[in-house]
């Protein structure tokens, strides 16, 4: 895993991860969700979005989420919010505008 030192849009964050031979993190287990909440205090982009079809959430690897950690009243698509960030202190997901500037977490699979 790599936690960025800077912040950027979701697409720029994903490009940075891919340039490193990785991708935005895909959360596959409660243990991974908990781990990520401990590695940063920033609000960070993860590899989940519904850019292709509104309301159909997919990870960057094309799979649908099997676990969901949405905050209360999320996702709400307030103002075209198609990308997902994690708020670490609550360990919950929020949909946000993909052009918002956030830190991010890359994951490189072995």
PAMI-341232 format. One record per residue (C-alpha): residue number from 1; x, y, z; residue in one letter. Coordinates in nm, 3 decimals. Layout:
BEGIN
<r pos="NUM" px="X" py="Y" pz="Z" code="A"/>
...
END
This chain:
BEGIN
<r pos="1" px="0.000" py="0.000" pz="0.000" code="X"/>
<r pos="2" px="0.104" py="0.357" pz="-0.060" code="X"/>
<r pos="3" px="-0.064" py="0.661" pz="0.093" code="X"/>
<r pos="4" px="-0.012" py="0.972" pz="-0.116" code="X"/>
<r pos="5" px="0.160" py="1.280" pz="0.024" code="X"/>
<r pos="6" px="-0.040" py="1.511" pz="-0.202" code="X"/>
<r pos="7" px="-0.402" py="1.544" pz="-0.305" code="X"/>
<r pos="8" px="-0.564" py="1.534" pz="-0.648" code="X"/>
<r pos="9" px="-0.878" py="1.436" pz="-0.837" code="X"/>
<r pos="10" px="-0.985" py="1.071" pz="-0.845" code="X"/>
<r pos="11" px="-0.865" py="1.030" pz="-1.206" code="X"/>
<r pos="12" px="-0.525" py="1.189" pz="-1.131" code="X"/>
<r pos="13" px="-0.496" py="0.970" pz="-0.820" code="X"/>
<r pos="14" px="-0.569" py="0.659" pz="-1.025" code="X"/>
<r pos="15" px="-0.316" py="0.763" pz="-1.289" code="X"/>
<r pos="16" px="-0.051" py="0.807" pz="-1.019" code="X"/>
<r pos="17" px="-0.121" py="0.459" pz="-0.885" code="X"/>
<r pos="18" px="-0.113" py="0.305" pz="-1.232" code="X"/>
<r pos="19" px="0.213" py="0.485" pz="-1.312" code="X"/>
<r pos="20" px="0.354" py="0.300" pz="-1.009" code="X"/>
<r pos="21" px="0.234" py="-0.040" pz="-1.134" code="X"/>
<r pos="22" px="-0.056" py="-0.039" pz="-0.886" code="X"/>
<r pos="23" px="-0.416" py="0.090" pz="-0.874" code="X"/>
<r pos="24" px="-0.643" py="0.261" pz="-0.627" code="X"/>
<r pos="25" px="-0.716" py="0.029" pz="-0.337" code="X"/>
<r pos="26" px="-0.993" py="-0.233" pz="-0.362" code="X"/>
<r pos="27" px="-1.131" py="-0.322" pz="-0.018" code="X"/>
<r pos="28" px="-1.198" py="-0.696" pz="0.000" code="X"/>
<r pos="29" px="-1.237" py="-0.762" pz="0.372" code="X"/>
<r pos="30" px="-1.331" py="-0.602" pz="0.704" code="X"/>
<r pos="31" px="-0.967" py="-0.643" pz="0.807" code="X"/>
<r pos="32" px="-0.851" py="-0.441" pz="0.506" code="X"/>
<r pos="33" px="-1.110" py="-0.169" pz="0.577" code="X"/>
<r pos="34" px="-0.989" py="-0.148" pz="0.938" code="X"/>
<r pos="35" px="-0.623" py="-0.148" pz="0.833" code="X"/>
<r pos="36" px="-0.679" py="0.143" pz="0.594" code="X"/>
<r pos="37" px="-0.848" py="0.346" pz="0.866" code="X"/>
<r pos="38" px="-0.529" py="0.314" pz="1.073" code="X"/>
<r pos="39" px="-0.272" py="0.412" pz="0.807" code="X"/>
<r pos="40" px="-0.392" py="0.769" pz="0.752" code="X"/>
<r pos="41" px="-0.599" py="1.039" pz="0.914" code="X"/>
<r pos="42" px="-0.671" py="1.199" pz="0.575" code="X"/>
<r pos="43" px="-0.989" py="1.161" pz="0.371" code="X"/>
<r pos="44" px="-0.867" py="0.937" pz="0.089" code="X"/>
<r pos="45" px="-0.984" py="0.816" pz="-0.251" code="X"/>
<r pos="46" px="-1.040" py="0.443" pz="-0.290" code="X"/>
<r pos="47" px="-1.094" py="0.251" pz="-0.614" code="X"/>
<r pos="48" px="-1.474" py="0.254" pz="-0.614" code="X"/>
<r pos="49" px="-1.697" py="0.453" pz="-0.851" code="X"/>
<r pos="50" px="-2.022" py="0.454" pz="-1.046" code="X"/>
<r pos="51" px="-1.893" py="0.653" pz="-1.344" code="X"/>
<r pos="52" px="-2.017" py="0.402" pz="-1.604" code="X"/>
<r pos="53" px="-2.373" py="0.371" pz="-1.475" code="X"/>
<r pos="54" px="-2.528" py="0.578" pz="-1.198" code="X"/>
<r pos="55" px="-2.596" py="0.366" pz="-0.891" code="X"/>
<r pos="56" px="-2.392" py="0.068" pz="-1.014" code="X"/>
<r pos="57" px="-2.077" py="0.078" pz="-0.801" code="X"/>
<r pos="58" px="-1.767" py="-0.100" pz="-0.930" code="X"/>
<r pos="59" px="-1.412" py="-0.136" pz="-0.812" code="X"/>
<r pos="60" px="-1.128" py="-0.041" pz="-1.047" code="X"/>
<r pos="61" px="-1.079" py="-0.413" pz="-1.119" code="X"/>
<r pos="62" px="-1.437" py="-0.427" pz="-1.254" code="X"/>
<r pos="63" px="-1.587" py="-0.621" pz="-0.964" code="X"/>
<r pos="64" px="-1.894" py="-0.507" pz="-0.766" code="X"/>
<r pos="65" px="-1.843" py="-0.439" pz="-0.395" code="X"/>
<r pos="66" px="-1.924" py="-0.738" pz="-0.173" code="X"/>
<r pos="67" px="-1.877" py="-0.538" pz="0.147" code="X"/>
<r pos="68" px="-2.008" py="-0.185" pz="0.193" code="X"/>
<r pos="69" px="-1.918" py="0.073" pz="0.453" code="X"/>
<r pos="70" px="-2.137" py="0.365" pz="0.347" code="X"/>
<r pos="71" px="-2.186" py="0.645" pz="0.596" code="X"/>
<r pos="72" px="-2.541" py="0.731" pz="0.700" code="X"/>
<r pos="73" px="-2.742" py="0.872" pz="0.405" code="X"/>
<r pos="74" px="-2.467" py="0.774" pz="0.158" code="X"/>
<r pos="75" px="-2.434" py="0.738" pz="-0.133" code="X"/>
<r pos="76" px="-2.645" py="1.044" pz="-0.207" code="X"/>
<r pos="77" px="-2.507" py="1.155" pz="-0.547" code="X"/>
<r pos="78" px="-2.522" py="1.517" pz="-0.431" code="X"/>
<r pos="79" px="-2.400" py="1.712" pz="-0.733" code="X"/>
<r pos="80" px="-2.281" py="1.431" pz="-0.957" code="X"/>
<r pos="81" px="-2.082" py="1.233" pz="-0.702" code="X"/>
<r pos="82" px="-1.942" py="0.928" pz="-0.878" code="X"/>
<r pos="83" px="-1.623" py="0.850" pz="-0.683" code="X"/>
<r pos="84" px="-1.574" py="0.721" pz="-0.330" code="X"/>
<r pos="85" px="-1.357" py="0.842" pz="-0.046" code="X"/>
<r pos="86" px="-1.304" py="0.703" pz="0.303" code="X"/>
<r pos="87" px="-1.320" py="0.921" pz="0.611" code="X"/>
<r pos="88" px="-1.080" py="0.742" pz="0.843" code="X"/>
<r pos="89" px="-1.205" py="0.868" pz="1.179" code="X"/>
<r pos="90" px="-1.547" py="0.718" pz="1.104" code="X"/>
<r pos="91" px="-1.414" py="0.437" pz="0.882" code="X"/>
<r pos="92" px="-1.700" py="0.501" pz="0.638" code="X"/>
<r pos="93" px="-1.745" py="0.571" pz="0.268" code="X"/>
<r pos="94" px="-1.880" py="0.884" pz="0.103" code="X"/>
<r pos="95" px="-1.958" py="0.948" pz="-0.263" code="X"/>
<r pos="96" px="-1.789" py="1.265" pz="-0.384" code="X"/>
<r pos="97" px="-1.735" py="1.460" pz="-0.702" code="X"/>
<r pos="98" px="-1.448" py="1.290" pz="-0.887" code="X"/>
<r pos="99" px="-1.288" py="1.629" pz="-0.945" code="X"/>
<r pos="100" px="-1.255" py="1.695" pz="-0.569" code="X"/>
<r pos="101" px="-0.902" py="1.699" pz="-0.439" code="X"/>
<r pos="102" px="-0.820" py="1.423" pz="-0.191" code="X"/>
<r pos="103" px="-0.527" py="1.211" pz="-0.084" code="X"/>
<r pos="104" px="-0.541" py="0.849" pz="-0.204" code="X"/>
<r pos="105" px="-0.424" py="0.495" pz="-0.132" code="X"/>
<r pos="106" px="-0.263" py="0.277" pz="-0.397" code="X"/>
<r pos="107" px="-0.256" py="-0.101" pz="-0.372" code="X"/>
<r pos="108" px="-0.006" py="-0.316" pz="-0.557" code="X"/>
<r pos="109" px="-0.106" py="-0.677" pz="-0.585" code="X"/>
<r pos="110" px="0.171" py="-0.939" pz="-0.557" code="X"/>
END
